[in-house]
Amino acid sequence: MSSGTRTCGRLCGAKGFGRLDRLAQQYLGKPYPRRDRHRFSTWIEIDTWHGWGTLKDNSQVG
């Protein structure tokens, strides 16, 4: 498990379903089925993160 803070770097309207279809293909095994709504893409920058359990970075102090 992990958590963190992030900054929204860029938000843009999607021109088609290319990015969404690639993600859906990866996780659903098929193109994204819902085509009747406008889509947006956001690019985020990870500022900090913290993991615990199997995601814990044991090289960090504390």
C-alpha positions as MATLAB code, in Angstrom:
seq = 'MSSGTRTCGRLCGAKGFGRLDRLAQQYLGKPYPRRDRHRFSTWIEIDTWHGWGTLKDNSQVG';
ca = [
       0.000    0.000    0.000;
       1.210    3.539   -0.638;
       0.130    7.147   -0.476;
       1.625   10.426   -1.560;
       1.171   13.987   -2.687;
       1.092   15.082   -6.280;
       0.855   18.146   -8.459;
      -1.381   18.326  -11.490;
       1.057   19.201  -14.216;
      -1.256   19.412  -17.219;
      -4.919   18.857  -18.030;
      -6.016   18.547  -21.630;
      -9.069   17.489  -23.556;
      -8.670   14.150  -25.265;
      -8.780   14.162  -29.065;
     -10.211   10.710  -29.578;
      -9.890    7.597  -27.499;
      -6.297    6.538  -28.222;
      -4.884    6.912  -24.706;
      -8.019    5.601  -23.042;
      -8.170    2.625  -25.391;
      -4.530    1.749  -24.623;
      -5.251    1.778  -20.873;
      -8.467   -0.188  -21.291;
      -6.694   -2.732  -23.483;
      -4.069   -3.190  -20.766;
      -6.525   -3.582  -17.868;
      -9.791   -4.731  -19.480;
      -8.427   -6.620  -22.490;
     -10.507   -4.576  -24.952;
     -10.968   -0.946  -26.101;
     -12.905    1.326  -23.772;
     -16.589    0.592  -24.441;
     -18.239    3.918  -23.530;
     -17.831    6.343  -26.448;
     -20.586    8.904  -25.756;
     -18.797   11.195  -23.263;
     -15.976   13.711  -23.643;
     -12.658   12.606  -22.117;
      -9.749   14.441  -20.466;
      -6.178   13.424  -19.812;
      -4.183   14.684  -16.867;
      -0.458   14.384  -16.370;
       0.647   14.413  -12.752;
       4.003   14.850  -11.089;
       4.667   12.830   -7.935;
       5.995   15.147   -5.209;
       6.339   12.616   -2.384;
       5.228    9.096   -1.642;
       5.165    6.750    1.300;
       4.879    2.983    1.182;
       4.218    0.371    3.790;
       4.110   -3.390    3.737;
       5.752   -4.721    0.578;
       6.074   -1.165   -0.837;
       8.060    0.187    2.122;
      11.456    1.638    1.223;
      13.624    0.325    4.053;
      16.515    2.621    3.097;
      14.549    5.648    4.359;
      15.140    6.881    7.892;
      12.200    6.362   10.257;
];
